[in-house]
Amino acid sequence: MPGFPIRDDEQVLIFERSRSGRRGTPMPPSDVPERPLGELLAPEQRRAAEPRLPEVPEHEVVRHYTALSLLNHHVDRGLYPLGSCTMKYNPKVNEEVARLPGFAGVHPFAPHHAAQGALRLQYELQEYLAEISGMDAVTLQPAAGAHGELSGVFLMRAYHKARGKLRSRILIPDSAHGTNPATVALAGYDSLTLRSNAEGLVDVDDLKAHLDDEVAGFMVTNPNTHGKFERRILEIADLVHGVGGLMYMDGANLNAIMGVTRPGDMGFDILHFNTHKSFSTPHGGGGPGSGPVGVKAQVAPFLPVPVVRKEGAEYRLDWDRPQSIGKMHGFWGNFGVHVRAYAYIRSLGNTGIRETAEAAVLNNAYLSARLVGKYGLPYGRGLHESVFSGSPLKRFGVRTLDVAKRLLDFGVHAPTIYFPLTVPEALMIEPTETETREELDRFADALLAIAREGETDAERLLAAPHTTPVGRLDEGRAARQPDVRYTWAPARAETAAAR
Ligand SMILES: Cc1ncc(COP(=O)(O)O)c(C=O)c1O
């Protein structure tokens, strides 16, 4: 249970802490003559009224944000086992190097001779990712895994277009992450869903039945979203290549295999990386992260511009790529995230990369062994993650959602639930390599206690969470009509100030 309760007076808006005239830092008197605003800004550029900002001393601001951070669960506080989209611990050295003035302050329009360090870092990161994945070339532009997917499917389209026939369809297994079919639709392709077999792997007969010259490619995660390694991947690659299609790997699960085997050696032509899952960077979530894309030589001419190249001892941006799909991101991608991924790879080194994968698999094996008795594992143990099922608790009237809510009372972040859709009452758990055995035990103990509670006191479980500031939400309504309590609300500040 969380040891230190969050007080009611901590659950207020910063506007409610505001009192007229309070200041964080006294400003020194101005030593230059004041100029009327009218001389500096045209009337249409000026505010009609003063901005309504909270007036609070520094320590109140610090306490406010500290309290806010405790309302949230984060990876600096404990395990974050959100299967498929998990977070590993982000070492603070990543943050430190990303803040080095030479990296943090480099201007995107700096001429290449003035940005050699930044370009070198990007070039070397491209090289490391190519080596780890077995690909020939890499772009760092995409801002997240899903954005990498979109870039990858655009590359697939450009490849087929250059060969004279665009093709219309991309095949995707039913276990795939939702972003896969969404990406395919966004890129203008039809997606066709293939079923998994009883082991949770691609049903190769179903694949064969759907292969023809309209298939632009096959998009699969390996290990897949059941955490299972596609053992027949070489045969699958031959089949897809046999009809002229390309092999796309959603590399989100690379953490399970990096340093052990390489997608490029399995027959994949295109893959995206999720740097937050493999290389300890902040999560993109479609936004400010990074989802680099690696390709084999035959797809390389279509990579987004610019690509970072090395000419002699100098690093340059190569814009001269007539077959490029164009730009996928402003400037050169999210450089700060590249620095963090680079720092992680460099701090691990060759053997560390492999040990990372081995530890991620070991941690998952340990958790799976502890939990399998109470939560079923319909497809068996996965490599780096396993998909459990809350179905055994259904006879007590308890669902996976109730288990996830109750976990919050134990100060533990809930795993992914109800995904993949192939597993009823799914609980998808991915611990990553960065957790200690004690932390894994804390999580397993909580889940086992909840399962026992489901058998003896289901009512308590159904009403969970009991210790969080906000109880069980109407999730549908919360999504459609977000509560304004925790949003920007200057009007409430006025009420507070008037108190
Ligand atoms: C298998 C898989 N594919 C794609 C994505 C999408 O990545 P992102 O959230 O960075 O857009 C994720 C999320 O981590 C994922 O787990």
The ligand as an SDF file (V2000), in Angstrom:
LIG
                    3D

 16 16  0  0  0  0  0  0  0  0999 V2000
    4.0110   -3.6510  -31.0160 C   0  0  0  0  0  0  0  0  0  0  0  0
    3.9150   -2.1450  -31.0580 C   0  0  0  0  0  0  0  0  0  0  0  0
    3.8100   -1.5190  -32.2410 N   0  0  0  0  0  0  0  0  0  0  0  0
    3.7130   -0.1800  -32.3110 C   0  0  0  0  0  0  0  0  0  0  0  0
    3.7160    0.6220  -31.1940 C   0  0  0  0  0  0  0  0  0  0  0  0
    3.5340    2.0990  -31.3460 C   0  0  0  0  0  0  0  0  0  0  0  0
    4.6260    2.8310  -30.8970 O   0  0  0  0  0  0  0  0  0  0  0  0
    4.4630    4.3280  -30.3880 P   0  0  0  0  0  0  0  0  0  0  0  0
    3.5980    4.2870  -29.1740 O   0  0  0  0  0  0  0  0  0  0  0  0
    5.8710    4.7800  -30.0990 O   0  0  0  0  0  0  0  0  0  0  0  0
    3.8280    5.1170  -31.5060 O   0  0  0  0  0  0  0  0  0  0  0  0
    3.8460    0.0160  -29.9280 C   0  0  0  0  0  0  0  0  0  0  0  0
    3.9020    0.8270  -28.6810 C   0  0  0  0  0  0  0  0  0  0  0  0
    4.8700    0.8300  -27.9520 O   0  0  0  0  0  0  0  0  0  0  0  0
    3.9420   -1.3990  -29.8590 C   0  0  0  0  0  0  0  0  0  0  0  0
    4.0510   -2.0200  -28.6800 O   0  0  0  0  0  0  0  0  0  0  0  0
  1  2  1  0
  2  3  1  0
  2 15  2  0
  3  4  2  0
  4  5  1  0
  5  6  1  0
  5 12  2  0
  6  7  1  0
  7  8  1  0
  8  9  2  0
  8 10  1  0
  8 11  1  0
 12 13  1  0
 12 15  1  0
 13 14  2  0
 15 16  1  0
M  END
$$$$
